[in-house]
Amino acid sequence: MSKRRGGAVSNQQSVLITGAGSGLGKALSQTFAAAGYLVFAGDILFQEDSSHPGIQQMELDVTSKESIQILLKQVSGQVDKLNLLINNAGVAYNFPLAETDPEQVFDMLNVNSMGSLRMVHHFLPLLLKA
C-alpha cells in the first residue's frame, strides 16, 4: 500500500521518469498516467504544453545530488514505495572525434551514466519496498 498526501492509503502503482519534459519521457509519462499510475515526472525544463492530468511535474537535475535529494523527499512524502524508476534523462553530442570537446563528453557521461547511477542509489530503498 502506498500513502498519499493527507494520509490516505492507496494501492495505486507509482513511477518516476527522468527526462520527462519532452520526447520519449513525456510520452512515457502520459502512457503511465493513462494506465492509472501515479506519475512523478522529473526534468530540468518542461515544455509549456506538457502538463497532463495524473502527472506531477518535478524539477530534477540528475547531475546534482542536492536536486535528487530534494526530489526524493518530495516523492517519499507522497508514497512509501516506488514501483518503477525509468532513467530516461540523457544528452547526445554528434561531432567528429577531432572536433569533440572533452568537456562535452564528460557532461554527456555525467547525465547519461552517472545520472542513472545517482537515481538508483537514492531511490533504491523505495523501489525495494514495492
PLY file of the C-alpha trace (Angstrom):
ply
format ascii 1.0
element vertex 130
property float x
property float y
property float z
element edge 129
property int vertex1
property int vertex2
end_header
0.00 0.00 0.00
1.16 3.50 -0.73
0.42 6.51 1.38
-0.68 9.65 -0.36
-0.71 13.24 0.75
-3.09 13.74 3.64
-2.55 10.23 4.98
-4.94 8.50 2.56
-3.83 5.00 1.61
-3.88 3.69 -1.95
-2.79 0.63 -3.89
-2.03 2.83 -6.90
1.27 1.99 -8.52
3.85 4.74 -8.92
6.55 5.51 -11.43
9.32 8.11 -11.53
10.51 9.08 -15.00
13.57 11.25 -15.56
13.90 13.34 -18.70
10.13 13.64 -18.76
9.86 17.21 -20.01
9.69 16.27 -23.68
10.06 13.48 -26.20
10.05 9.87 -25.04
9.95 10.81 -21.34
6.85 12.94 -21.85
5.17 10.18 -23.87
6.02 7.58 -21.21
4.60 9.85 -18.51
1.33 10.23 -20.39
1.13 6.49 -21.11
1.68 5.51 -17.48
-0.80 8.16 -16.28
-3.42 6.82 -18.70
-2.78 3.33 -17.28
-3.59 4.61 -13.79
-0.10 5.09 -12.36
0.83 7.93 -10.08
3.49 9.57 -12.26
6.38 11.63 -10.94
7.88 13.33 -13.98
11.32 14.82 -13.41
13.23 17.17 -15.69
15.25 20.36 -15.74
12.80 22.07 -18.08
9.25 21.23 -19.14
7.62 22.35 -22.36
4.80 24.81 -21.79
2.17 22.36 -23.06
3.47 19.41 -21.05
1.01 19.46 -18.14
-1.25 16.42 -18.07
-3.76 15.04 -15.57
-2.21 12.45 -13.28
1.35 13.64 -13.82
3.26 15.55 -11.18
6.00 17.59 -12.82
9.01 17.96 -10.56
12.25 19.82 -11.06
15.18 17.44 -11.40
18.81 17.73 -12.44
20.30 14.22 -12.47
23.80 15.70 -12.28
23.02 17.27 -8.90
22.98 15.20 -5.72
21.07 18.01 -3.99
18.39 18.08 -6.70
17.94 14.31 -6.42
17.73 14.50 -2.61
15.03 17.18 -2.84
13.08 15.05 -5.29
13.45 12.01 -3.03
11.92 13.97 -0.14
9.04 15.11 -2.35
8.32 11.60 -3.66
8.74 9.83 -0.31
6.39 12.39 1.23
3.64 11.05 -1.05
4.38 7.33 -1.37
6.05 4.75 0.82
7.19 2.69 -2.18
8.09 3.29 -5.81
7.13 0.62 -8.32
9.20 1.82 -11.27
12.13 4.11 -11.97
12.71 4.93 -15.62
16.06 6.63 -16.16
15.29 8.42 -19.41
17.27 11.65 -18.93
20.01 11.95 -21.49
22.02 14.19 -23.76
23.82 13.45 -27.00
26.54 15.15 -28.96
27.25 14.27 -32.56
30.63 15.62 -33.65
33.61 14.05 -35.37
36.18 12.89 -32.81
38.68 15.54 -33.90
36.13 18.26 -33.17
34.80 16.80 -29.91
35.30 18.84 -26.77
36.28 16.51 -23.90
34.15 18.61 -21.53
31.06 17.87 -23.63
31.83 14.16 -23.42
32.24 14.50 -19.66
28.91 16.32 -19.42
27.24 13.62 -21.52
28.62 10.84 -19.31
27.62 12.76 -16.19
23.99 12.88 -17.34
23.68 9.58 -19.20
25.68 7.27 -16.94
26.27 8.90 -13.58
22.78 10.42 -13.52
21.22 6.97 -13.74
23.56 5.65 -11.07
22.71 8.56 -8.74
18.98 8.00 -9.23
19.19 4.27 -8.49
21.40 4.90 -5.47
18.94 7.37 -3.92
15.66 5.67 -4.88
16.61 2.03 -4.33
15.13 1.87 -0.80
11.72 2.99 -2.15
11.99 0.59 -5.09
12.80 -2.35 -2.83
9.61 -1.73 -0.84
7.45 -2.30 -3.92
0 1
1 2
2 3
3 4
4 5
5 6
6 7
7 8
8 9
9 10
10 11
11 12
12 13
13 14
14 15
15 16
16 17
17 18
18 19
19 20
20 21
21 22
22 23
23 24
24 25
25 26
26 27
27 28
28 29
29 30
30 31
31 32
32 33
33 34
34 35
35 36
36 37
37 38
38 39
39 40
40 41
41 42
42 43
43 44
44 45
45 46
46 47
47 48
48 49
49 50
50 51
51 52
52 53
53 54
54 55
55 56
56 57
57 58
58 59
59 60
60 61
61 62
62 63
63 64
64 65
65 66
66 67
67 68
68 69
69 70
70 71
71 72
72 73
73 74
74 75
75 76
76 77
77 78
78 79
79 80
80 81
81 82
82 83
83 84
84 85
85 86
86 87
87 88
88 89
89 90
90 91
91 92
92 93
93 94
94 95
95 96
96 97
97 98
98 99
99 100
100 101
101 102
102 103
103 104
104 105
105 106
106 107
107 108
108 109
109 110
110 111
111 112
112 113
113 114
114 115
115 116
116 117
117 118
118 119
119 120
120 121
121 122
122 123
123 124
124 125
125 126
126 127
127 128
128 129
